[in-house]
Amino acid sequence: MALDVNAIRNDFPILSRVLPNGHPLVYFDNAATSQKPKCVIDAMTQYYEQYNSNAHRANHTLADEATQALESARNKISSYFGTNPENMIYTSGATEAINLVAYGWARYNLQKGDVIVITEMEHHADIVPWQELSKEKGVEVRYVPINTESFTLDMEAFDVALDGAKLVCVVHTSNVLGIRNPVEEIILKSHAVGSRVLLDCAQGAPHERISFDNMDADFIAISAHKMAGPTGIGCLLVKSDVMDKMGPFMTGGSMIRRVTTDGSTFQEGHAMFETGTPRIAEAIGWGAAVDWLSNFDMKEVHAHVHNLAHFASQEMSKINGIRIFGDPSRSDSSGAVSFLHDSIQSQDLAILLDEGGFAVRTGHHCAQPLMDALGVPSTNRASFWIYNTEEEVESFVKHLRYICDRFS
Ligand code: PMP
């Protein structure tokens, strides 16, 4: 059954917004952050209006309600990702989740000379922590290149890089190219050489039902705000035997068992990594978001988004001067279409698109090594999600054609 996109749109108050220039908003910046359905906004408002309190700290009614809501959100979210609440650590997003692997696992378990394999396609969140750890511990960071014809990972180079690897960190779906990497093959091959695997699912989770236990990755990093949830929250999913070998990353309140002037002992399990006041409203909002997303078959969501991206790229490539990066015709490609015009600067193009009401992202997308591999400093990126329509894509292509005819 196809998605009822019109009904879905009614759940998002912002989608009926008219911009100050009089144009209705056409939101094509979903890879940066998705919009939030009313049920998410309401759940967060209800927390602040009815039971705002700190969690895990007091014995009064409000504190009990806040604690219960925080933990019930953990149950829902972990179950949505096909795993147990014990395997989920709340973080501020995918960035903090990856840093937690670097500083809570790799720092304790890797030695000088150990190899970490990453790819040229990674977001900076999955590059910089490894570069910093390399400076601190002397681990070697190897980069798997991309094939710039197919825009896919060079899997032969991956096989070579894997020799001696202790940790492989790969983006599930590229935020620039929209391409999904062969993560199942990567996990199997990495485990075969005894390496742990971290998947950056910041872009995968909005387009695919991620099942942590079935996928068998050792770590999965996720941000809520790209999948209808609020900003400021995400999680790291971790296998139990791997979590047992992690040590503290951030220290302070909540994560301790006993503090004396001689030193401190720590909580076990996910509690050791959740320091300070929890992100209570955000967790409640994310719980509401996974409830909302559970109404849909993610295969249909992927098909819808893929069709929009494919259609957009086909029509855009008919416009003189437009070059597309990525291959939106691939069935595993999701909703991001990166493009450039050969004579209109990407910033100018974005401003001209905004004048028509179209919100697209411009820049290096926190993926400068990928930009270097593509030989460009930046791209424009239109990224689609569950509530976007073919009519929006048609009007976008029309406006883009008008800009290109007029200004090039
Ligand atoms: N990885 C990828 C692939 C991303 O697209 C992003 C967000 N742009 C991140 C990691 C970082 O996510 P956050 O900023 O929510 O921590």
Residues whose N, C-alpha, C, O or C-beta is under 5 A from the ligand:
A	BS01	PMP	A31 G93 A94 T95 E96 H123 A125 V171 T173 N175 D200 A202 Q203 S223
